Amino acid sequence: MFLTRIRHKRTFSAVWLLSLVFWLCGVAYLRHERSTQERLQLAGQIHAQEVAWQAVTTAHRTAMQAYFDSYIMQPDVAAILQAAQVDNRERQNIERVRLYRRLAPVYEQLRQRDVRQLHFHTPGNRSFLRFHSPHNSGDSLVASRPSVVEVNRTRKPVFGFETGRVIIGFRNVLPIIWQGQHLGSVELSQPFEAVRKGLHDLDPAKDYLLLLKASILLPKLFDEHKKHYAPSLFSQEWLVEDPRRELPDSSPPLSPASQKVYQRIKDDKTFSRLLAAGNPGAVAISLDGRMYQVSLIPLHDTDGVSSAVMLTFSQAPELEGLYSSYRANLLLFSMMVLFGGTALYLFLSSMQTVLEQEQRLALITSNIADGVYVMDKEGRITFSNHRATEILGFTQQELSGTIAHDLFHRHDGANHTLLEECPIYQVIQTRGRYEGEEQFINKAGSLLTVQVASQPMLKGGRVVGSVTVFRDITEQKLLEEQLRLMSVTDPLTGVYNRRFLQETLLKELYRAERHGDPFSLIMLDLDHFKRINDSYGHEAGDRVLRHVVTLIQKRIRSSDCLARWGGEEFMLLLPHTPLAAANALAETLLLDLREAEVSGIGRVSASFGVTTGQPGDTVERLEQRADALMYAAKQAGRNCVRSGAA
């Protein structure tokens, strides 16, 4: 009896010790899984915020380019800037006042569109006119504004966040080149509030706060503007702009919940580490029984220096569910260890492991934004998540057991590719991985462009099927194409813009050099166009420009490139065309203009300069030659053609 009790005691101790060790291991496992899921959730939110940031800043950049083309690149503005290109301060002051009077109404319109700063710079990188601070001018921008230096050096636009001497903002600095002359540059900048509004429109539930690095910002600011910045809750090194909301375009205060989170994160070590490292990241904060997420996206000046951080505050119900699940699993696991025997515990723990894996898979696949489907070796669907049914329009029952290639996969809009030739199905045959863009068709018959990633599933070294993840990028593709067209076309006439023609002309030079094929260039300028604008108004002038474009497009080929060069000037690139043929086309266009009337205005004429590409030509040389020939036509009395090869 005594020995039996001893054995029972030892058995009990062994079982208790084994249970304790197993329980501790289980707790560590659950915590690890919770941490892993938390990191995945935070990483997903960071990625989503970065995508939203890129979308909003790209849209704003496109708008600023349009404002530049519409308001700045105008003949009268160019004339003022040309007159200011003298080493005479009194003359510069006169032209500065003229420019201010000319664009003051435009600046007021731009302010209504969240443009905070309209700033003209000289070719020598000095401030010529700050509309937001007109009394500050003439100072050098070399040390404080690297973007201005870069634009005036390369004569290419620079877009991005940058601190400055008056204010900080999202800079859009563009070179002003008029008729081949570099007149300096101009900046249209927006405050953080403009971008915040765009982000808020995408997700109104989030709050945003901009932190600025004091060591970068303060040395640049004029003393009179330093009052608009105050230290953040974290340290003197990080500043917030206009905490008292004195500026007209200040961001609204954080919501009460975000204010509490803002107070809490100053003591969070992970947040402090991310802030110091200057890398994107996110932290989870528990407050009043709710979970919140704070994302950090570092912002760099145009010279690459990290100068600011954007904080995003949002409630995180997914993390709340994750922590609730963790607590529930921990309690269940503890009860199983406490009340189960060793054999029963091992059995139940193995079953629980399988169940948890299935739950994690179901949780992941049901909450991710991508569609997922699993195929067997014959290409039949054995599993699909909820997002896949939303994208394709089929129910899970309709998808199950069908061959994906036959049901919804299309190749270039057709369905003539054999299953064995399908790149997604070939993953099963080759054991390789496939990533690419494909065409799917939903239940309603609409074609979708999808981004696909597929890889094989292995069991015991054998391929038993494949897992395919796909994302609908149809709208993204349409938006990219719209943005591309906006960047290369003139908004008034619909023809290509100057930048696109210059790029196409450079390609044509390379092609002609390789193959020896001739090409020609026609430059035309409407005669007395200013008189039309003055007599009939700018709307009539716009009609004349569209009228000229319509006449030209009737005469040219689809391979020809017609572009609005600026104002009333157009450039026409004619591939595979010798000088004689180009000259004949110009004479034909001249005759068309003479015979056609513009309603309410009458006939208009133009002066043409025609030239052809020569060995050793550059884009600038061709443009200058065409421009010189066009001006020769002007001097010859207008309404005529002048041509030449050199």
Buried (B, 14 or more C-beta within 10 A) or exposed (E): EEEEEEEEEEEEEEEEEBBEEBBEEBBEBBEEBBEEBBEBBBEBBBEBBEEBBEBBBBBBBBBBBEBBBEBBBBBEBBBBBBBBBEEEEEEBEBBBEBBBEBBEEBBEEBBEEBBBBBBBBBBEBBBBBBBBBEEBBEEBBEEBBBBBBBBBEEBEBBBBBBBBBBBBBBBBBBBBBBBEEEBBBBBBBBBBBBBBBBBBEBEEEBBBBBBBBBEBBBEBBBEEBEEBBEEBEBEEBBBBBBBEEEBEBBBEEBBEBBBBBBEBBEEBEBBBEBBEEBEBBBBBBBBEEBBBBBBBBBBBBBBEEBBBBBBBBBBBEBBBBBBEBBEEBBEEBEEBBEEBEEEEBEEBBEEBEEEBEEEBEEBEBEBBEBBBBBBBBEBBBBBBBBBBBEBBBBEBEBBBEBBBBEBBBBBEEEEEBEBEEBBBBBBBEEEEEBEEEBBBBBEEEEEBBBBBBBBBBEEEEEBBBBBBBBBBBBEBBEBEEEBEEBBBBBEBBBBBBBBBBBBBBEEBBEBBEEEEBBBBBBBBBBBBBEEBBEEBEEEBBEBBBBBBBEBBBEBBEEEBBBBBBBBBBBBBBBBBBBBEBBBBBBBEBBEBBEEEEBEEBEEBBBBBBBBBBEEEBEBEBBBBBBBBBBBBBBEEEBBBBBBBEE
